[in-house]
Amino acid sequence: MLPMMRRYAPVALLVLLVTLLHYNTSMHLHGAHGIYRRLYYFPIIIAAFRGGWSAGLATALISCALYIPHAMGRVGHDPGSTLEKSLEMGLYVAVGLVCGLLVTRRDRTLDQLEETASRLSDTLEEKSRMEAELLRQARLAAVGRLSAGLAHEIRNPLASIKGAAEILADDASETDPKARLLRILKVEAVRLNDVLTRFLAFARPSDHHPERFDAMTEVQDVIELLRHRSAGVTLHGPDPGSPACVLEGDREQIRQLLINLILNGAEAAGEGGTVTVNLARVAGALVWTIDDDGPGFNSESLRNLGTPFFTTKEAGSGLGLAICLRIVEDHGGTLRVDESRTHGTRVVVELPAAEGER
C-alpha cells in the first residue's frame, strides 16, 4: 500500500493543485481558466505512464468529478462555453485511455523482448555447451585412436622384454647384484602393461551388457573389496540395512567406476584420511556421493575434469576419471564435482534408476 501511495502521490497533488487554481481564480479571467483546464492533462498522462490504462482512466474520471462543480457553476464558475468544457472532459478520458493503452502495450512488448532475450541467451549457452561437447568428443576420439595404435605397437616388444627378464632372473642367484635389477625390470614391465591396458580400455571400451542388479549391494561389496587395498584410510559405506536401489546397466563397468572413484578418494585422503560413500534414490535417479577429506580439486583440475592424460599425480596416466566419465555417459548419467565444498572433495554420480523403480 505504501509503495502505491508514493507512486501516485505526485499525481494526486497535481490534480488538487489544478483544481484549487480553478476554484480560486476569478471568473473574469477567461484565459487563466482555459490554461487550467489543459493543466489536467499532465497528471492524467503521468498516471497513465505509471499505472497503464486503468490509472490513466481513473485519474481522468477523478479530474472530471473535481472539475464538474466548477464547470457547471455549482462552486464558482468557469466562464468557458458548455460545449468547450464538455469536450475537454471527454478528452481527459480519451487521453487517459489512449496513453494508458500505449504504455500497457509498450510494457507488454518489453516483457516479450526480455523473454525472447532470455530464451536466446539460454539457446546460446546450450549451443556453447554442445560445441564444447562436440570438441571434447572429437578430441577423445583422436586420443583414443592414437592410444590404441601406440598400445598395440608397444605391447608386443614389452611382452618380449618381460619374458626375457623372467628367463634371466631364473638363472640369476639371489646374491647376484643383477637379480635386483631384473626384479625391477619385471615390476616396471607389469606396471607399463597395466598403463597400456588402461589406454586400450579408454580407446575401445568393452561391450555394454546391461542387467538389473542392486546397486546398494554392489557398493557395499566394492568397499569390502578395497578395505585391504587402502591401508591407513578409513572407508565408510551405506548401512547394511539400506533399502535396495535397482539399477539397469553393465555391472562390471559400474564396479570399475566405483573402484576408480573410491581409490582416487583414498589416494587423495592419504594416510589417516577418510572416504565416505553414500547411495540414495532421488526423484527417479540413483545418486552416489564419494567424499574424501583430502586437499580437494584445484581450479585447473576442475577445468580438465575427465580430460584424457591430464593428471596431477606423479605416476598417474590421466585416464581414470576419463574412463569413469565415459562409463557414466554410456549409462545416461552425469558425473560432477561439488564445488560448494570448502574442504575435501565430493564427487557426485547420478544414473537413472531401472524401469519400474522410478
C-alpha positions in Angstrom: 0.0 0.0 0.0 2.8 2.4 0.9 4.7 2.0 -2.4 1.3 2.6 -4.2 0.8 5.9 -2.3 4.3 7.0 -3.1 3.8 6.1 -6.8 0.7 8.2 -7.2 1.2 11.0 -4.6 2.6 13.4 -7.3 -0.4 12.7 -9.5 -2.9 13.4 -6.7 -1.0 16.6 -5.7 -1.1 17.9 -9.3 -4.8 17.2 -9.7 -5.6 19.0 -6.4 -3.3 21.9 -7.4 -5.1 22.4 -10.7 -8.5 22.1 -9.0 -7.6 24.8 -6.4 -6.3 27.1 -9.2 -9.7 26.7 -10.9 -11.8 27.3 -7.8 -9.7 30.3 -6.6 -9.5 32.2 -9.9 -12.0 34.9 -10.8 -14.5 34.0 -13.5 -13.5 37.2 -15.4 -10.0 35.7 -16.2 -11.1 33.7 -19.2 -7.5 33.0 -20.4 -6.4 31.6 -17.0 -9.3 29.2 -16.8 -8.5 28.0 -20.3 -5.0 27.2 -19.3 -6.1 25.5 -16.1 -8.4 23.2 -18.0 -5.4 21.9 -20.0 -3.2 21.5 -17.0 -5.3 18.5 -16.0 -3.6 16.6 -18.9 -0.3 16.5 -17.0 -1.4 14.3 -14.0 -3.5 12.2 -16.3 -0.6 11.4 -18.6 1.8 10.8 -15.7 -0.7 8.4 -14.1 -1.0 6.5 -17.4 2.7 6.1 -17.6 2.9 4.9 -14.1 0.0 2.5 -14.0 -1.3 1.9 -17.5 -4.8 2.5 -18.9 -6.6 1.8 -15.6 -4.5 4.5 -13.7 -4.9 7.0 -16.6 -8.7 6.4 -16.8 -9.1 6.7 -13.0 -7.2 9.9 -12.9 -9.2 11.3 -15.8 -12.5 10.5 -14.1 -11.4 11.9 -10.8 -10.3 15.1 -12.6 -13.7 15.3 -14.2 -15.5 14.8 -10.9 -13.5 17.6 -9.3 -13.9 19.9 -12.2 -17.7 19.5 -12.9 -18.9 21.5 -9.9 -16.8 24.5 -11.0 -17.6 24.0 -14.7 -21.4 23.9 -14.1 -21.4 26.9 -11.7 -22.1 25.0 -8.5 -18.9 26.3 -6.9 -17.5 29.3 -8.6 -17.8 29.3 -12.4 -15.6 28.6 -15.4 -16.5 31.2 -18.0 -15.9 28.8 -20.9 -18.8 27.5 -23.1 -20.6 24.3 -22.0 -19.6 22.6 -25.2 -15.9 23.5 -24.8 -15.9 22.3 -21.2 -17.7 19.0 -22.1 -15.3 18.3 -25.0 -12.4 19.0 -22.7 -13.6 16.5 -20.1 -14.2 14.0 -22.9 -10.6 14.5 -24.0 -9.5 13.9 -20.4 -11.0 10.4 -20.6 -9.7 9.8 -24.1 -6.1 10.9 -23.3 -6.1 8.8 -20.1 -7.3 5.7 -22.0 -5.1 6.1 -25.1 -1.9 6.9 -23.2 -2.6 4.1 -20.8 -3.2 1.6 -23.6 0.0 2.7 -25.3 2.0 2.3 -22.1 0.4 -1.1 -21.4 1.3 -2.2 -24.9 4.8 -0.9 -24.5 5.3 -2.8 -21.2 3.9 -6.0 -22.8 6.3 -5.6 -25.7 9.2 -5.0 -23.3 8.3 -8.2 -21.4 8.2 -10.2 -24.6 11.5 -8.8 -25.6 13.0 -9.7 -22.2 11.6 -13.2 -22.5 12.9 -13.6 -26.0 16.3 -12.3 -24.9 16.3 -14.8 -22.0 15.4 -17.7 -24.4 18.1 -16.6 -26.8 20.7 -16.5 -24.0 19.7 -20.0 -23.0 19.9 -21.1 -26.6 23.4 -19.6 -27.0 24.5 -21.3 -23.7 23.2 -24.6 -24.9 24.9 -24.1 -28.3 28.2 -23.3 -26.5 27.8 -26.5 -24.4 27.1 -28.6 -27.4 30.1 -27.1 -29.3 32.3 -27.8 -26.3 30.9 -31.4 -26.0 31.5 -32.0 -29.8 35.0 -30.7 -29.5 35.6 -32.9 -26.5 34.2 -35.9 -28.2 36.4 -35.3 -31.3 39.4 -34.9 -29.1 38.6 -38.0 -27.2 38.2 -40.0 -30.5 41.6 -38.7 -31.8 43.3 -39.6 -28.5 41.6 -43.0 -28.4 42.8 -43.9 -31.9 46.3 -42.7 -31.0 46.3 -44.6 -27.7 45.2 -47.8 -29.4 47.9 -47.6 -32.0 50.6 -46.8 -29.6 49.5 -49.5 -27.1 49.5 -52.2 -29.8 52.9 -51.1 -31.0 54.4 -51.1 -27.5 52.7 -54.1 -26.0 54.4 -56.8 -28.2 58.0 -55.7 -27.6 57.1 -55.1 -23.9 56.0 -58.7 -23.6 59.3 -59.8 -25.1 61.2 -57.6 -22.6 59.2 -59.1 -19.7 59.8 -62.7 -20.9 63.5 -62.1 -21.3 63.8 -60.6 -17.9 62.0 -63.6 -16.3 64.3 -66.1 -18.1 67.4 -64.2 -17.0 66.0 -63.9 -13.4 65.6 -67.7 -13.3 69.3 -68.2 -14.0 70.5 -65.5 -11.5 71.1 -66.3 -7.9 69.6 -64.2 -5.1 73.1 -62.9 -4.2 73.8 -61.8 -7.8 73.6 -57.9 -8.0 71.8 -58.3 -11.3 68.9 -60.1 -9.7 67.6 -56.9 -8.1 67.8 -55.1 -11.4 65.9 -57.9 -13.1 63.2 -57.8 -10.5 62.8 -54.0 -11.1 62.6 -54.7 -14.8 59.8 -57.2 -14.3 57.9 -55.0 -12.0 58.1 -52.0 -14.3 57.1 -54.1 -17.3 54.0 -55.2 -15.4 53.2 -51.6 -14.5 53.7 -50.4 -18.0 51.5 -53.2 -19.2 48.8 -52.0 -16.8 49.0 -48.5 -18.2 48.7 -49.8 -21.8 45.7 -51.8 -20.7 44.0 -48.6 -19.4 44.9 -46.9 -22.7 43.1 -49.7 -24.6 40.2 -49.6 -22.3 39.8 -45.9 -23.0 40.3 -46.2 -26.7 37.9 -49.1 -27.1 35.6 -49.6 -24.1 34.2 -53.0 -23.5 30.8 -54.0 -24.9 27.8 -52.9 -22.8 25.9 -55.8 -21.2 23.0 -54.4 -19.3 21.3 -56.3 -16.5 19.2 -55.4 -13.4 21.1 -55.6 -10.1 21.1 -54.0 -6.7 23.5 -51.1 -6.8 23.4 -50.8 -3.0 24.8 -54.3 -2.6 27.4 -53.6 -5.3 28.6 -50.5 -3.4 29.0 -52.5 -0.1 30.9 -55.3 -1.9 33.3 -52.9 -3.6 34.0 -51.2 -0.2 34.8 -54.5 1.4 37.0 -55.5 -1.5 39.0 -52.2 -1.2 39.5 -52.1 2.5 42.7 -54.1 2.4 44.0 -52.1 -0.6 43.5 -48.8 1.2 45.6 -49.4 4.3 45.7 -46.4 6.5 42.5 -44.9 5.0 39.1 -45.4 6.7 36.3 -46.4 4.3 32.7 -45.8 5.2 29.8 -47.1 3.1 26.0 -47.3 3.3 24.4 -49.0 6.3 24.0 -52.8 5.7 20.2 -52.4 6.2 19.9 -49.7 3.5 17.0 -50.3 1.0 17.8 -51.8 -2.4 18.5 -49.4 -5.3 17.9 -51.3 -8.5 19.9 -50.2 -11.5 19.9 -51.4 -15.1 23.4 -51.3 -16.5 26.6 -53.1 -17.0 27.6 -54.5 -13.6 31.3 -54.8 -14.4 31.5 -51.3 -15.7 29.7 -49.9 -12.6 32.1 -51.8 -10.4 35.0 -50.4 -12.3 33.6 -46.9 -11.9 33.2 -47.3 -8.2 36.6 -48.8 -7.7 38.3 -46.0 -9.6 36.4 -43.2 -7.7 37.0 -44.8 -4.3 40.7 -45.4 -4.9 41.1 -41.8 -6.2 39.4 -40.6 -3.0 41.6 -42.8 -0.8 44.8 -41.7 -2.6 43.7 -38.0 -2.1 42.8 -38.6 1.6 46.2 -40.2 2.3 47.3 -41.9 5.5 44.8 -41.4 8.3 42.2 -40.0 5.9 38.6 -41.0 5.4 36.5 -41.8 2.4 32.7 -42.0 2.7 30.4 -43.5 0.0 26.6 -43.0 0.0 23.9 -44.0 -2.3 20.3 -42.7 -2.4 17.4 -42.8 -4.7 16.3 -39.2 -5.6 13.4 -38.4 -8.0 13.8 -41.5 -10.2 17.6 -41.5 -10.2 20.3 -43.2 -8.2 22.8 -40.7 -6.7 26.3 -41.7 -5.4 28.4 -39.3 -3.4 32.0 -40.1 -2.8 33.5 -37.8 -0.1 37.2 -37.6 0.9 39.0 -35.3 3.3 41.9 -34.7 1.0 43.1 -31.3 -0.4 40.3 -31.2 -2.9 40.4 -30.2 -6.6 42.1 -27.0 -7.7 40.7 -24.8 -10.4 42.9 -26.4 -13.1 41.8 -29.9 -12.2 38.1 -28.8 -12.3 38.6 -27.3 -15.8 40.2 -30.5 -17.0 37.8 -33.0 -15.3 37.7 -36.1 -17.4 40.3 -34.8 -19.9 42.5 -37.8 -21.1 46.1 -37.8 -19.9 45.6 -34.8 -17.6 46.8 -35.7 -14.1 48.3 -34.1 -11.0 49.8 -37.4 -9.8 53.5 -38.2 -10.5 52.8 -41.7 -11.6 49.3 -41.2 -12.9 48.2 -41.9 -16.5 45.3 -39.3 -16.5 42.8 -41.9 -17.7 41.0 -42.9 -14.6 38.4 -40.1 -14.5 38.2 -40.1 -18.3 37.1 -43.7 -18.2 34.7 -43.1 -15.3 33.1 -40.2 -17.3 32.7 -42.4 -20.3 31.1 -45.2 -18.3 28.6 -42.7 -16.7 27.7 -41.1 -20.0 27.2 -44.6 -21.6 24.7 -45.2 -18.8 22.8 -41.9 -19.5 24.1 -40.3 -16.3 26.2 -37.4 -15.1 29.4 -37.1 -13.1 30.4 -33.8 -11.4 32.4 -32.4 -8.6 30.5 -30.5 -5.9 32.3 -27.1 -6.0 30.5 -25.8 -2.9 32.6 -27.8 -0.5 35.4 -25.8 1.2 37.3 -28.9 2.4 38.0 -32.2 0.8 36.2 -33.4 -2.4 32.8 -34.7 -3.1 32.2 -36.5 -6.4 28.6 -36.9 -7.4 27.4 -39.6 -9.9 23.8 -39.7 -11.0 22.4 -42.5 -13.0 18.8 -43.3 -13.9 17.1 -46.0 -11.9 15.8 -49.1 -13.5 12.4 -49.0 -15.2 9.7 -49.6 -12.7 11.9 -48.3 -9.9 11.5 -44.6 -10.7 
